[in-house]
Amino acid sequence: QVELVESGGGFVQTGDSLRLSCAASGRSISSYFMGWFRQAPGLEREFVAAITESGRGTYYADAVSGRFTISRDNAKNTLFLQMNSLKDDDSAVYYCAARDYSGSGYHVDQTYNYWGQGTQVTVSS
């Protein structure tokens, strides 16, 4: 079992950047397909980005493509999300997640086995 802890959230202005981290413990993340999701008040949790076990494959939601970059450092057991050109609509609690298989459905939160507690990102103009 792997435990996930997000950090790096905060209050920023429109156009600013933030880098989220997700530190894992318990097991190496090298065998886990991982992703980032977010949830704004009153809305369902939505897919943001995902990355294959090796890091060679990445996937993004249309809303963040070109602005966000997902990456991982398996040696440091850490997942990252670099967020640039932040917009008000990016405000949400951001969660990292892990699942122990690859394949389809990476954008579906129910396919992930493990979740962090979330970190708040607030973007204001």
GULUMDREN-231464 format. One record per residue (C-alpha): residue in three letters; y, z, x. Coordinates in steps of 0.001 Angstrom, whole numbers, plus 524288, in hexadecimal, padded with zeros to 5 digits. Example, Ala and Ser with C-alpha at 12.3 -4.5 7.8 and 13.67 -1.06 7.14 Angstrom:
<atoms>
<atom><r>ala</r><y>7EE6C</y><z>81E78</z><x>8300C</x></atom>
<atom><r>ser</r><y>7FBDC</y><z>81BE4</z><x>83566</x></atom>
</atoms>
This chain:
<atoms>
<atom><r>gln</r><y>80000</y><z>80000</z><x>80000</x></atom>
<atom><r>val</r><y>80D99</y><z>7FCC3</z><x>804E0</x></atom>
<atom><r>glu</r><y>81A0F</y><z>8043B</z><x>801E8</x></atom>
<atom><r>leu</r><y>82713</y><z>7FD17</z><x>80181</x></atom>
<atom><r>val</r><y>834CD</y><z>8027D</z><x>80338</x></atom>
<atom><r>glu</r><y>840DE</y><z>7F9FE</z><x>80186</x></atom>
<atom><r>ser</r><y>84E01</y><z>7FC5C</z><x>807F1</x></atom>
<atom><r>gly</r><y>85AAB</y><z>7F53B</z><x>80AA6</x></atom>
<atom><r>gly</r><y>86071</y><z>7F46A</z><x>7FD1A</x></atom>
<atom><r>gly</r><y>86E7F</y><z>7F7B0</z><x>7FA5E</x></atom>
<atom><r>phe</r><y>87B62</y><z>7F419</z><x>7F43F</x></atom>
<atom><r>val</r><y>8815D</y><z>7E774</z><x>7F92B</x></atom>
<atom><r>gln</r><y>88B52</y><z>7DD68</z><x>7F4FF</x></atom>
<atom><r>thr</r><y>888EF</y><z>7CF8A</z><x>7F067</x></atom>
<atom><r>gly</r><y>885F3</y><z>7C6D7</z><x>7FBFF</x></atom>
<atom><r>asp</r><y>88126</y><z>7D1D3</z><x>804AC</x></atom>
<atom><r>ser</r><y>873B2</y><z>7D306</z><x>80AD2</x></atom>
<atom><r>leu</r><y>86939</y><z>7DD7A</z><x>80AB8</x></atom>
<atom><r>arg</r><y>85C12</y><z>7DEC0</z><x>81158</x></atom>
<atom><r>leu</r><y>8517B</y><z>7E611</z><x>80A2A</x></atom>
<atom><r>ser</r><y>845D0</y><z>7EBD2</z><x>81126</x></atom>
<atom><r>cys</r><y>838AC</y><z>7F010</z><x>80BF3</x></atom>
<atom><r>ala</r><y>83126</y><z>7F90B</z><x>814FF</x></atom>
<atom><r>ala</r><y>8229C</y><z>7F9FD</z><x>812BF</x></atom>
<atom><r>ser</r><y>8193D</y><z>804E1</z><x>81633</x></atom>
<atom><r>gly</r><y>80B01</y><z>807BB</z><x>81422</x></atom>
<atom><r>arg</r><y>8060F</y><z>7FA49</z><x>817AD</x></atom>
<atom><r>ser</r><y>80AAA</y><z>7EE93</z><x>81F42</x></atom>
<atom><r>ile</r><y>81216</y><z>7E4E8</z><x>816F1</x></atom>
<atom><r>ser</r><y>80C73</y><z>7D995</z><x>81EB0</x></atom>
<atom><r>ser</r><y>801EE</y><z>7D7B5</z><x>81469</x></atom>
<atom><r>tyr</r><y>80B44</y><z>7D839</z><x>808CE</x></atom>
<atom><r>phe</r><y>812B0</y><z>7CD90</z><x>801EA</x></atom>
<atom><r>met</r><y>81FEA</y><z>7D3A4</z><x>7FF15</x></atom>
<atom><r>gly</r><y>82B93</y><z>7D198</z><x>7F66E</x></atom>
<atom><r>trp</r><y>838BB</y><z>7D660</z><x>7F1BE</x></atom>
<atom><r>phe</r><y>83C1B</y><z>7D83D</z><x>7E377</x></atom>
<atom><r>arg</r><y>8483D</y><z>7DD66</z><x>7DCD2</x></atom>
<atom><r>gln</r><y>84BD9</y><z>7E387</z><x>7CFF7</x></atom>
<atom><r>ala</r><y>85952</y><z>7E476</z><x>7CA0C</x></atom>
<atom><r>pro</r><y>85C7D</y><z>7EDF3</z><x>7BEED</x></atom>
<atom><r>gly</r><y>85737</y><z>7E921</z><x>7B1FF</x></atom>
<atom><r>leu</r><y>84FDC</y><z>7DDDA</z><x>7B818</x></atom>
<atom><r>glu</r><y>841D8</y><z>7DB97</z><x>7BC21</x></atom>
<atom><r>arg</r><y>83DC1</y><z>7DC5A</z><x>7CA44</x></atom>
<atom><r>glu</r><y>83ED8</y><z>7CEF8</z><x>7D082</x></atom>
<atom><r>phe</r><y>8396E</y><z>7C83D</z><x>7DC65</x></atom>
<atom><r>val</r><y>8427A</y><z>7C67A</z><x>7E805</x></atom>
<atom><r>ala</r><y>83A5F</y><z>7C218</z><x>7F3AE</x></atom>
<atom><r>ala</r><y>82CBC</y><z>7C296</z><x>7F968</x></atom>
<atom><r>ile</r><y>82666</y><z>7C09D</z><x>8069E</x></atom>
<atom><r>thr</r><y>818AF</y><z>7BDD7</z><x>80B40</x></atom>
<atom><r>glu</r><y>810F8</y><z>7C71B</z><x>813C7</x></atom>
<atom><r>ser</r><y>81477</y><z>7BFE2</z><x>82042</x></atom>
<atom><r>gly</r><y>82295</y><z>7BDA1</z><x>81C6B</x></atom>
<atom><r>arg</r><y>8214B</y><z>7AEF6</z><x>81D95</x></atom>
<atom><r>gly</r><y>822A3</y><z>7ACB3</z><x>80EFE</x></atom>
<atom><r>thr</r><y>82E39</y><z>7B11D</z><x>806E6</x></atom>
<atom><r>tyr</r><y>831D9</y><z>7AF5B</z><x>7F8A1</x></atom>
<atom><r>tyr</r><y>83E9B</y><z>7B1D0</z><x>7F17F</x></atom>
<atom><r>ala</r><y>843F8</y><z>7B2B8</z><x>7E3DA</x></atom>
<atom><r>asp</r><y>84DA4</y><z>7A7E4</z><x>7E0E2</x></atom>
<atom><r>ala</r><y>85874</y><z>7B1EA</z><x>7DF0B</x></atom>
<atom><r>val</r><y>857A5</y><z>7B67C</z><x>7ED2D</x></atom>
<atom><r>ser</r><y>852C4</y><z>7AA77</z><x>7F465</x></atom>
<atom><r>gly</r><y>85BCF</y><z>7A718</z><x>7FF9E</x></atom>
<atom><r>arg</r><y>8622E</y><z>7B489</z><x>7FF8F</x></atom>
<atom><r>phe</r><y>856DE</y><z>7BE07</z><x>801A3</x></atom>
<atom><r>thr</r><y>84CB2</y><z>7BDFC</z><x>80C72</x></atom>
<atom><r>ile</r><y>84000</y><z>7C583</z><x>80C0D</x></atom>
<atom><r>ser</r><y>83953</y><z>7C8F6</z><x>818D2</x></atom>
<atom><r>arg</r><y>82F7F</y><z>7D28E</z><x>81E2F</x></atom>
<atom><r>asp</r><y>82C34</y><z>7D946</z><x>82AE6</x></atom>
<atom><r>asn</r><y>81DDB</y><z>7DCAC</z><x>82A25</x></atom>
<atom><r>ala</r><y>81E6A</y><z>7E3BD</z><x>83732</x></atom>
<atom><r>lys</r><y>828AD</y><z>7ECEF</z><x>83190</x></atom>
<atom><r>asn</r><y>82224</y><z>7ED32</z><x>82435</x></atom>
<atom><r>thr</r><y>82EDC</y><z>7E965</z><x>81DBC</x></atom>
<atom><r>leu</r><y>83369</y><z>7DF63</z><x>813BC</x></atom>
<atom><r>phe</r><y>84183</y><z>7DAAA</z><x>81331</x></atom>
<atom><r>leu</r><y>84AA4</y><z>7D3DD</z><x>809D1</x></atom>
<atom><r>gln</r><y>85730</y><z>7CE53</z><x>80F6D</x></atom>
<atom><r>met</r><y>860D5</y><z>7CC1D</z><x>80472</x></atom>
<atom><r>asn</r><y>86CE6</y><z>7C3E4</z><x>80700</x></atom>
<atom><r>ser</r><y>877EA</y><z>7BF32</z><x>7FE49</x></atom>
<atom><r>leu</r><y>8750A</y><z>7C9DD</z><x>7F476</x></atom>
<atom><r>lys</r><y>8794D</y><z>7C7F4</z><x>7E672</x></atom>
<atom><r>asp</r><y>87BB3</y><z>7D195</z><x>7DB7B</x></atom>
<atom><r>asp</r><y>86F1C</y><z>7CCC6</z><x>7D511</x></atom>
<atom><r>asp</r><y>8676C</y><z>7D185</z><x>7E0DA</x></atom>
<atom><r>ser</r><y>86A14</y><z>7DF9B</z><x>7DD04</x></atom>
<atom><r>ala</r><y>85D0C</y><z>7E624</z><x>7DA2E</x></atom>
<atom><r>val</r><y>852E4</y><z>7EF76</z><x>7DF3D</x></atom>
<atom><r>tyr</r><y>84AF8</y><z>7E817</z><x>7E95E</x></atom>
<atom><r>tyr</r><y>83C89</y><z>7EADB</z><x>7EB1A</x></atom>
<atom><r>cys</r><y>83314</y><z>7E6A9</z><x>7F57C</x></atom>
<atom><r>ala</r><y>82508</y><z>7E44E</z><x>7F1B1</x></atom>
<atom><r>ala</r><y>81817</y><z>7E116</z><x>7F812</x></atom>
<atom><r>arg</r><y>80B84</y><z>7DB16</z><x>7F386</x></atom>
<atom><r>asp</r><y>7FE9E</y><z>7D96F</z><x>7FA9B</x></atom>
<atom><r>tyr</r><y>7FC6B</y><z>7CB34</z><x>7F777</x></atom>
<atom><r>ser</r><y>80363</y><z>7BE41</z><x>7F90B</x></atom>
<atom><r>gly</r><y>803CD</y><z>7B357</z><x>7EF5C</x></atom>
<atom><r>ser</r><y>80B25</y><z>7B03F</z><x>7E305</x></atom>
<atom><r>gly</r><y>8133B</y><z>7B95E</z><x>7DAD2</x></atom>
<atom><r>tyr</r><y>81BB4</y><z>7BE96</z><x>7E5C1</x></atom>
<atom><r>his</r><y>8272E</y><z>7BED5</z><x>7DC4C</x></atom>
<atom><r>val</r><y>81FFB</y><z>7C77B</z><x>7D29E</x></atom>
<atom><r>asp</r><y>821F9</y><z>7D600</z><x>7D4BB</x></atom>
<atom><r>gln</r><y>814F8</y><z>7D9B4</z><x>7CE77</x></atom>
<atom><r>thr</r><y>80DC2</y><z>7D322</z><x>7D9A6</x></atom>
<atom><r>tyr</r><y>812DB</y><z>7DD10</z><x>7E38C</x></atom>
<atom><r>asn</r><y>80B35</y><z>7E96E</z><x>7E634</x></atom>
<atom><r>tyr</r><y>8152A</y><z>7F1D6</z><x>7ED50</x></atom>
<atom><r>trp</r><y>82397</y><z>7F47F</z><x>7EAF6</x></atom>
<atom><r>gly</r><y>82E9F</y><z>7FBC8</z><x>7F158</x></atom>
<atom><r>gln</r><y>837FB</y><z>804A0</z><x>7EA19</x></atom>
<atom><r>gly</r><y>8433A</y><z>7FAF7</z><x>7EAB9</x></atom>
<atom><r>thr</r><y>850B6</y><z>7FA7A</z><x>7F0D9</x></atom>
<atom><r>gln</r><y>85D46</y><z>7F82B</z><x>7E959</x></atom>
<atom><r>val</r><y>865EB</y><z>7EC8B</z><x>7EC8E</x></atom>
<atom><r>thr</r><y>87318</y><z>7EBEE</z><x>7E5E5</x></atom>
<atom><r>val</r><y>87C00</y><z>7E035</z><x>7E7BC</x></atom>
<atom><r>ser</r><y>889B6</y><z>7E0E3</z><x>7E289</x></atom>
<atom><r>ser</r><y>8954C</y><z>7D7E8</z><x>7E2FA</x></atom>
</atoms>
